[in-house]
Every structure is written in structure tokens, then in C-alpha cells.
């Protein structure tokens, strides 16, 4: 009997200690008061499976230079005849949700994150099945400039082929004049589908500030998203750094405080 009472007492003490140890962890998971949701309406789409495989098996969303406290999105598996869509969500290589069994009709998923920083939020399929992901939002604390105050500006006239023998007339550099406003992101598409060689490499910078030192450009093409920490510059520069042609197109720059030139004279 004494042995049982001792065992019960030890168990009760262990439970009490565990409960006290868990309290700081639970408190640390509470987002700061200033944490707010930022919408990513321009992201999302159908990924994975035979019907959406051309869009890839994952969404890679560049993250802001701020702590992430939550991720939410709507996902559904109502594409095609088969069902069984599953997703994994991670920040860089750290899983946020190792596996989500996606509801056929769609469901809103909200995932807590304990103040983690990273380069990309990655939402990827875990089965050979199509999944539609949309209404993505990320909860940040310490964000320097709200994304709602930003806008993307396209530069379709600045596309071109640079480097190598077939594009040497255009030189090795593509210079895009920038607006006088803080810059928060660069996105573009590049491919190496010119000529027989496939060893194109690309460097991206704003003036003398390097954003990407060496991008190994795929022959079939790839979309690139680069983060910028709100600084200004005169030119966005794409530079072919190998003796091979590179096609750069679909260039967009994300600004904050961008003004319409026609509004300068307005009061």
C-alpha cells in the first residue's frame, strides 16, 4: 500500500512539473499584439496531379523580413475524378504541417507558427493528386511596410535575350530603369532555350547591390521571386555571367508609395 501511495505521489509530482514546464511554451506561442495578417491574393492556384502538373507540385511564396506567427489558406480537392489530395506546409525546410488531408469540397486551414523567420513559405502536394490552394494569408509581427500599401509594376517592354553568341548584339546586361520609390520585391521568368548549349547563369542586382549572385537558369524556364528590403535604386540589372544566352521576360517590381506621374500636379 505504501508502495502504491509513493508511486501515486511521484506520478502527481511529475504531472505537476510537466504542467509548469508547459506553461512558458504555451505563453510563447501567443502572437504579439502588433501581429497582423497580410493577404497574398496574387499567389495560389492548382498544383500537382495530371491536370495541374504543368504548374508544378508546390507554391513557393517569398516571405517578408519579419517573424511569421500564422499561415492560413483555403484548399480543396475538387479537381478531376479521383480524390486523396494531401499537402505539406513548411517554411524553408522546417515543417509547419507535415501532412494535411485536403477536404474534397474545400476547407479553410489556419496553422499557428511560433515567430519563425525564413525565405519561403512552401505549400506542396504529398500525393499525385490535384489540389487548389487560394486565399493565402500570412500573419507577421514587426513588418516594416504593410503589403496593402505596395503594388507591382510590370515592365513588358524590357524583356530580352542577353549573352552568348546569338544574343551578343544586345550585350550581356539588361537594364531596367526603376521608379523613385522603395522596392520590396522582384519577379521575372528566365530560360536558356536558345541555341544548343544549356549552361546559362544569371546575376541580378539593383545598381551595385546584388540580389542573386548566380542563378543556374533552366532550359525550359523558371519563375524567380527575389526579396528586397525596401531600398531605392536607379536600375534593376540582369547580367549573363556565362558564355550562353539567357532570355529574361515577365519582369515585375514591387514598390511602396508609388505615385502616378499624372498625379504630381494634383493637390
Secondary structure, 3 states (H helix, E strand, C coil): CHHHHHHHHHHHHHHHHHHHHHHHHHHHCCCCCCCEEEECCCCCEEEEHHHHHHHCCEEEEECCCCEEEEEEEEEECCCCCCCCCEEEEEECCEEEEEEEECCCCCEEEEEEEEEECCCEEEEEECCCCCEEEEEEEEEEECCCCCHHHEEEEECHHHCEEEECCCEHHHCCEEEEECCCCEEEEEEEEEECCCCCCCCCEEEEEECCEEEEEEEECCCCCEEEEEEEEEECCCEEEEEECCCCCEEEEEEEEEEECCCCHHHCCCC
